[in-house]
Amino acid sequence: MNESEKLSNELSDIKQIMERSSRFISLSGLSGIAAGTCALIGTWFAADVIQRNKAAVRSLKRSITDVNLRSLSEIFGSRLFQIAILTLIAAMVSAFIFTYRRSKKANVPVWGTTARRLTINVLVPMITGGIFLMALIQNDIYGFIAPGCLIFYGLGVLNASKYTLPETRYLGYGEILLGLINLFFVGEGLYFWAAGFGVLHIVYGIFMWWKYERN
């Protein structure tokens, strides 16, 4: 090995060390696949609940004054809320498990400085969005909840992408785009949720696994 090749290898090693220190590279593609699968399962259960309560929905459409929206929410809203919480927990647990496994293999701390920065940057837009969505619910504005979830989640992913693998930002772009489109198709939120939190996560996870973990 000549001096030039040795210097090139040393520079490559330095670059890898800097990359590892400035970016959380342990996000697993399998985490995305698992989270997307959980979202699709949750959507299926939610669709079943809504299907069983179509009569109440039709009554609401016939005469908004005859059906109290909060009463309608009591009929199936609590059930949907339980499904949403269980889906979120399942997605987070499965994502953590696969990320933890990859961190161990790469000998990278799962909760280092970069991971904390990533978490803060993804949580700020999501917490902001959560408060905004709670205000919508408080004012009986339900049609923009689904697109709001997609948009604020996408903003969180995009905001955090600078602390992890660069391809992650495309997931953020996709979530934001779906949320914006959903704004013009109020009432179809469940399908957009399935596409954004389910299909898009699975496609993203497969791509990341194929590129970074396949070998």
C-alpha positions as CSV (number, residue, x, y, z in Angstrom):
1,M,0.0,0.0,0.0
2,N,1.5,3.3,-1.1
3,E,1.4,6.6,0.8
4,S,-1.5,7.9,-1.2
5,E,-3.7,4.9,-0.6
6,K,-2.9,4.9,3.1
7,L,-3.8,8.6,3.4
8,S,-7.1,7.9,1.5
9,N,-8.0,5.1,3.9
10,E,-7.2,7.3,6.9
11,L,-9.4,10.1,5.6
12,S,-12.2,7.6,4.9
13,D,-11.9,6.3,8.5
14,I,-12.0,9.9,9.9
15,K,-15.1,10.6,7.7
16,Q,-16.9,7.5,9.1
17,I,-16.1,8.5,12.7
18,M,-17.4,12.0,12.1
19,E,-20.5,10.6,10.4
20,R,-21.2,8.2,13.4
21,S,-20.7,11.0,15.9
22,S,-23.0,13.6,14.1
23,R,-25.8,11.3,12.9
24,F,-27.8,8.5,14.5
25,I,-27.2,5.8,12.0
26,S,-28.8,2.9,13.9
27,L,-32.4,3.5,12.6
28,S,-33.4,0.1,11.2
29,G,-35.3,-0.4,8.0
30,L,-37.1,-3.2,9.8
31,S,-38.4,-0.6,12.3
32,G,-40.1,1.2,9.5
33,I,-41.6,-2.1,8.2
34,A,-42.8,-3.1,11.6
35,A,-44.3,0.4,12.3
36,G,-46.1,0.4,9.0
37,T,-47.5,-3.1,9.6
38,C,-48.8,-2.0,13.0
39,A,-50.4,1.0,11.4
40,L,-52.2,-1.0,8.7
41,I,-53.5,-3.5,11.3
42,G,-54.7,-0.6,13.5
43,T,-56.4,1.0,10.4
44,W,-58.2,-2.3,9.7
45,F,-59.6,-2.4,13.3
46,A,-60.6,1.3,13.1
47,A,-62.4,0.8,9.8
48,D,-64.3,-2.1,11.3
49,V,-65.4,0.2,14.2
50,I,-66.5,2.9,11.8
51,Q,-68.3,0.4,9.6
52,R,-70.4,-0.8,12.6
53,N,-71.4,2.8,13.4
54,K,-72.4,4.0,10.0
55,A,-76.0,4.4,11.1
56,A,-74.9,7.0,13.6
57,V,-72.8,8.8,11.0
58,R,-75.8,8.8,8.5
59,S,-78.0,10.3,11.3
60,L,-75.4,13.0,11.8
61,K,-75.4,13.9,8.1
62,R,-79.2,14.0,8.0
63,S,-79.5,16.5,10.8
64,I,-76.6,17.9,12.7
65,T,-79.0,19.2,15.3
66,D,-80.5,15.8,16.1
67,V,-77.2,14.2,17.0
68,N,-74.8,15.6,19.4
69,L,-71.3,15.3,18.1
70,R,-69.9,14.5,21.5
71,S,-72.5,11.8,21.9
72,L,-71.4,10.3,18.6
73,S,-67.9,10.5,19.8
74,E,-68.9,8.5,22.9
75,I,-70.3,5.8,20.7
76,F,-67.2,4.9,18.9
77,G,-64.6,7.6,19.6
78,S,-63.3,6.0,22.7
79,R,-62.8,2.7,20.9
80,L,-61.0,4.5,18.1
81,F,-58.8,6.2,20.7
82,Q,-57.9,2.9,22.3
83,I,-57.0,1.5,18.9
84,A,-54.9,4.5,18.1
85,I,-53.0,4.3,21.4
86,L,-52.4,0.6,21.1
87,T,-51.2,1.0,17.5
88,L,-48.8,3.8,18.6
89,I,-47.4,1.7,21.4
90,A,-47.0,-1.4,19.3
91,A,-45.2,0.7,16.5
92,M,-42.9,2.4,19.0
93,V,-42.0,-0.9,20.8
94,S,-41.3,-2.8,17.6
95,A,-39.3,0.2,16.2
96,F,-37.2,0.4,19.4
97,I,-36.5,-3.3,19.4
98,F,-35.1,-3.4,15.8
99,T,-33.2,-0.1,16.3
100,Y,-31.7,-1.4,19.6
101,R,-30.6,-4.6,17.8
102,R,-28.9,-2.6,15.1
103,S,-27.3,-0.3,17.6
104,K,-25.7,-3.3,19.4
105,K,-24.4,-4.7,16.1
106,A,-22.9,-1.4,15.1
107,N,-21.6,-0.8,18.6
108,V,-23.4,2.6,18.8
109,P,-25.1,3.8,21.9
110,V,-28.9,3.7,21.4
111,W,-29.4,6.8,23.6
112,G,-26.4,9.0,22.9
113,T,-26.2,12.7,22.3
114,T,-27.2,12.4,18.7
115,A,-30.2,10.2,19.5
116,R,-31.4,12.8,22.1
117,R,-31.1,15.6,19.5
118,L,-33.0,13.5,17.0
119,T,-35.7,12.8,19.6
120,I,-36.1,16.5,20.6
121,N,-36.3,17.6,16.9
122,V,-39.0,15.1,16.1
123,L,-41.0,15.7,19.2
124,V,-41.2,19.5,19.0
125,P,-43.4,19.6,15.8
126,M,-45.3,16.5,17.0
127,I,-46.2,17.9,20.4
128,T,-47.1,21.2,18.8
129,G,-49.3,19.3,16.4
130,G,-50.9,17.4,19.2
131,I,-51.9,20.5,21.0
132,F,-53.3,22.0,17.7
133,L,-55.3,18.8,17.1
134,M,-56.7,18.8,20.6
135,A,-57.9,22.4,20.0
136,L,-59.6,21.1,16.8
137,I,-61.4,18.4,18.8
138,Q,-62.3,20.9,21.5
139,N,-64.0,23.0,18.8
140,D,-65.7,20.0,17.2
141,I,-63.6,20.2,14.0
142,Y,-62.9,16.6,13.2
143,G,-62.3,16.7,9.4
144,F,-58.7,18.1,9.7
145,I,-57.5,15.7,12.3
146,A,-56.2,13.0,9.9
147,P,-54.3,15.5,7.6
148,G,-53.0,17.3,10.7
149,C,-51.5,14.1,12.0
150,L,-49.8,13.4,8.7
151,I,-48.5,17.0,8.3
152,F,-47.1,17.5,11.8
153,Y,-45.6,14.0,11.8
154,G,-43.9,14.7,8.5
155,L,-42.6,18.0,9.8
156,G,-41.2,16.1,12.8
157,V,-39.5,13.5,10.6
158,L,-38.1,16.2,8.3
159,N,-36.9,18.3,11.2
160,A,-35.0,15.3,12.7
161,S,-33.6,14.0,9.4
162,K,-30.5,16.1,9.8
163,Y,-29.5,13.9,12.7
164,T,-29.9,10.6,11.0
165,L,-29.6,9.0,7.5
166,P,-30.4,11.5,4.8
167,E,-33.0,9.4,3.1
168,T,-35.3,9.9,6.1
169,R,-36.2,13.3,4.8
170,Y,-38.0,11.7,1.9
171,L,-40.3,10.0,4.4
172,G,-41.1,13.4,5.9
173,Y,-41.8,14.9,2.5
174,G,-44.1,12.0,1.6
175,E,-46.1,12.4,4.9
176,I,-46.5,16.1,4.4
177,L,-47.6,15.7,0.8
178,L,-50.2,13.1,1.8
179,G,-51.5,15.4,4.6
180,L,-51.8,18.3,2.2
181,I,-53.7,16.3,-0.3
182,N,-56.0,15.0,2.4
183,L,-57.0,18.5,3.3
184,F,-59.0,18.5,0.0
185,F,-60.6,15.1,0.7
186,V,-62.0,15.6,4.1
187,G,-63.7,12.4,5.3
188,E,-61.2,10.1,3.6
189,G,-58.7,10.4,6.4
190,L,-58.5,6.7,7.3
191,Y,-57.3,5.9,3.8
192,F,-54.6,8.6,3.9
193,W,-53.6,7.4,7.4
194,A,-53.2,3.9,6.0
195,A,-51.2,5.2,3.1
196,G,-49.0,7.5,5.2
197,F,-48.4,5.7,8.4
198,G,-48.7,2.2,6.9
199,V,-47.7,1.9,3.2
200,L,-45.2,4.7,3.2
201,H,-43.4,3.4,6.3
202,I,-43.2,-0.1,4.8
203,V,-41.8,1.2,1.5
204,Y,-39.3,3.4,3.3
205,G,-38.3,0.5,5.6
206,I,-37.8,-1.9,2.7
207,F,-35.7,0.7,0.9
208,M,-33.5,1.4,4.0
209,W,-33.1,-2.3,4.8
210,W,-32.1,-3.0,1.2
211,K,-29.6,-0.2,1.1
212,Y,-28.0,-0.4,4.5
213,E,-28.7,-3.7,6.2
214,R,-29.1,-6.3,3.5
215,N,-25.5,-7.5,3.7
